[in-house]
Structures are given as structure tokens and as C-alpha cells.
Amino acid sequence: MTPDDVVRHTKHTVIRAGAAFGHDPVYRTRGRQLGLTRWPFYFGGRAGVLGDVDADVVAAVCGFFARKLVTEAWSTARALTSLGHIVEADIEECLRWGRNVYDELSGLERLADLLERVVEAADSSGRPLFAAWRSLVVQADDPAARVALALLRLREHRGGSHLIAVLANGHTPLTAILAGPGIGKARANGWAEPWPAVPPSAGVALERAKRLTDDLSAEPYAVLNVKERTELVELLARVDEAYRRFRDS
């Protein structure tokens, strides 16, 4: 079981479970309690760990969202409440999700230990949002909450890695979206016409970017030995199953 094997087996779990709490109706209700609609709560919670920075900084680190959408959402969040309160609510919802969905799984303590070692070993270069989330002190003593938080952090590491890989292969975030998920996803992320030209080679470049994303995401798993990597994959399979049950319920 190599680091690359770990990513191949678990990347979809990291992507889905790392952000699953944000799709829970309870999460949206929490945002409304703060007076925030979808995007102000999303960007305030996700990027509020950076502090009271300019919207251009948020657009840069989040990458795949249109600057206009980010600016409007960020300005609204900052105007209605403190970023600290939004981040606190975001963290509480992440931990709540973990406790509600993972608490009955076996091996959680071990999984939390393994994931946290990977998080600590990960290179933060070029990944400021991951760095901010990793440096944030969070009181999460129970293993279910620790797993949820570690998955959030690893998702941010992968997200930062993907942005690096996309740019390294000649794409902009928008052309990568257009070459991949397409116009519907671009519109959902706030982009609008006129669309930039996407050359015939864009699909090949995007595939290279995806492979580089996997390579960059695999690096921190080298901190584990072969037995530990195998154990991690097996334990994350239980997390993925719990996520699917919750999603389908």
C-alpha cells in the first residue's frame, strides 16, 4: 500500500466527507440564525480562518469561484457579524456532523490518530487555506469530532493541491471547470458569459492536472508505514459507508 494507493482508494471519501457537514440542512439553518444566506455563510466559515482580509485574497485561495460572487458574499458576511463567530459556527457544525454520523463506528480513535499524523506531515506550501485551518486551535477531544476535523483539513490540502496542479498545466480555474464539469458548474460558482475559449487540448491538460493533484495529495501519507496506510484505507471505508447511509436516509 503506497501513498498513491491510499489516495486512489480514499480521495472520494476525503472530498465528500470533508465537506459533507455543509450540505446538511442543519448547517443552513445555523447560517440563517446568524442572518447569513448560503454564500456569505460558506465563505465566512471556510475562509474566515484567514482573518479580516480583502475579498481578493479569499477569491485567490478559494480559486474556483468567480471574484464577483466571492466579493459580494464576503462583504455581506463581514457586515452582518464577526468572522470569528462565523468560523466558530462552521467548526461546531463540522464537529456536530462527525459526532452524529461517525460516533458508532469502530476504530475511530485509531483513525483520528492516523489522520492527524497525515495532516501534520502535509506540506502547506502554496496552500494558505489549508495552513490556516491546520493552525487553528480547535477543542475536539472525542474521536468522531477529530475525524471530521481532520477530513476537513485534508480536503483543504487536496483543494489547494488541485489549484496548484490546474495552474501548472496551463489552465485557469474557469477553463478547468469548462473543460471538466462544464458551463453548469461554472454558473453555479458565479461565473458568467462571455466564456473564454477552451482549446481542444484542454481536456488532456485537465487530466494531467488531476494526476498531479493525486500526486501532491499523496505526499503526506508517506509519514505512515505500509501497515498503517492499509489500516487507514480500511477505516476510511467505514467512514464512507456511514456518509452514504446518512446521505441516502
N, C-alpha and C positions, 0 to 999 in steps of 0.2 A: 504494500500500500504506500505509494509515493504521495508527496504533496499534490501533484497534479491529479492523482486518482481521487484524493479527498475532494478537490474542487469539482471534479466530474460527477461525483456521487451526491454532493451536498449543495451545489451552488443554487439550485432552485429553492431549496429549503431556506437558505440564508436570505435570498431575495424576497421570498414570500413571507416567511415567519418574521423576518427582521422589520417588516413594515405592517404586519397584519393588524396590530392594535389600532392603527389609523383608519382601518376600514370598518371597525366595529361601530354600530350605531351609538353606543355609549360614548365613544370618543367625540362624535359630532355633537352630542348633547352637552358634553363638557365644554366644547368650544362655544356653544350658544350661551352657556352660563356666564362665560367671560365676555359676551357681547360680540363674539367673532364668528364670521361665516367661514366657509371651507378654506379658502386660500390664506386669509390672514392667520388662521389658527395653524395651518400647515407650515407656512414659512416662519411664523413666530416661534413655533415649537421646534422645528427642525434646525433652523439657523440662528435662533435666539441665543444659542450657546456661544456664538461669536461675539456677543455683546451688541452695543448700540452702534453698529457700523452702518455705512451708507448702503443703499439698496443695490448699487453696482457691485458691491462685494458679495452680497447674497446671490445675485444673478450669476456672478462668476463661479462661486463654489457649487451652486446647485446645477449650473451648466445647461441642463436640457429644457429649461423653461424660458419663455420669452421675457425680455427685460421689462416690458410694459406691465405684464401680469405680476411679476415679482415686485416691481416698484409700487404698484397700487396696493398689493396685499401687505407688503412690508410697512408702508406708510400708515395704512389702516391699523395694523397691529400695534405699532408704536404709539399711535394717537389714542387708542382706546384703553390700553392697560400697559403695565410694565412687561418688558420682555422676560424678566425673571419669573413673573407669575405664569406666563405662558409656558416657559420651559418647565417649570415645576409641574404644571398640569400635564404636559406632554409626558414627562417621566412617570408621573403617577399612573397615567393611563397605560403606559408600556408595562409597568410592573404589575398593575391590576390584571392586564391581559395574561401575562405569564402565570400568575397565581391561579387564575380561573381556568386556563386551558392546559397547563402543564403540571399542575400540582400533584396529580395522581400518578404521574409517570415514574417508573422505577429508574434508578441510576442518575437522578437529577443532580445530586451533589457532585458526582464524578464528572458529569457533563459540564457543569458550571466551572469546575476546576480546569478542565481541558480547554474550554472556550476562552476562559480568562487568560490562560497562558498564551494562546494564539493571539489574542488581542494585544497583549503586552509586547509580543515579539514583532508585531506588524510595523512596517516602515511607514511613517506618516508623511514622508516627503511628497510634495505635490498633492496632498490630501488634507487640506486645512480643516475641513468639516469633521473628518474622522479624528484628527488630532484634538479638536475642541471637545468632541464627545468623549474621547478617551480620558482627557484630563479632568473632566467634570467629576467632582466627588458626589457620589450617589449612595445613600444608605439603602442597600438592598442585601439584607442578611439571609433571607430564605433562598434556597436553590432555584426555585421556579422563577423568581424575580431576577436573579442573577443570570439565568439562561436567557431570559427575554432581553435584558440589557446588553449582554454580550452579543446577541444576534443583531440587535440594532446597530451596535458599533461595527461589527463585521460587515454589515450591509453598507454602512457608510464607507468603509475601506474599499469594498468592491465598487461602489458607485464612483469614488474618486479614481480608482484604477481604470474604470471604463472611460471616464472623461479623458484621462491621460492617453489611453490607447486610441480613442477616437481621433484626438488631435494629432497624435503621432502618425496616423495613417491618412492624413490629408483631409479629413472630414472636419466640418464644424458640427456642433451639436445638432443644428437644424438639418443639415444634409444627411447626417447619420440617421435621424428619425425618418426623413423622407425616403432614404434608401432601405430602411428596415420596416418599422410598423406602418409608416405611410402618413398620408395627409390627415387622417382622422386623429392620430396620436399627436401630430403637430398642432392641430387646432385645439385639442384637449389641453395641451401645455401652453396655450396662449399665443401661439404663432399665427400669423395671418398672411394672406397673399399680398404682394406677388411672391411666389415661391422661387427660390434660387434654382438655377439649372443643376440637374443631377446627372453627371456623365455616366456612360454605360459601365465604366469601371468601378462605380461607386459601390456596387454590391460586393465585389471582390475585396475592396478596401475595408468594407464593414466586416466581412468575415475575418480578415486579418486582425482587425481591432478586437473582435470578440475573442479570438485566440490569445491575443496579448493580454486582454482583461483577465482571462483564466490564468495565464502565466503569472501575472502580477499578484493576483488574489491568492495563488498557491504558496507564495514565498513564506508567509509566516507559519504555515503548517510544518515547516522543516524543524521547528522547535520541538515537535513531538517525535517519538520514535515510531517504528513501524507498528508495533502492537498498540500504541496509544492512538495512532491515526485510524487503525481498524476499529478500535473501540469507539472513537468519536463518530465515525460514519454510522456505526450501528445505533448509537444513542440518538443521533440526529434523525435517523429514520423513524424513531418513535415520536420525536417532535413533529416531523412532517405528517405522520399519521394523525396526531392529535389536532394539528392545524386543519387537516382535511375534514375531520369529523366536525369540528366547530364550524367550518365554512359551509358544510353541507347540511347543518342542523337547522 
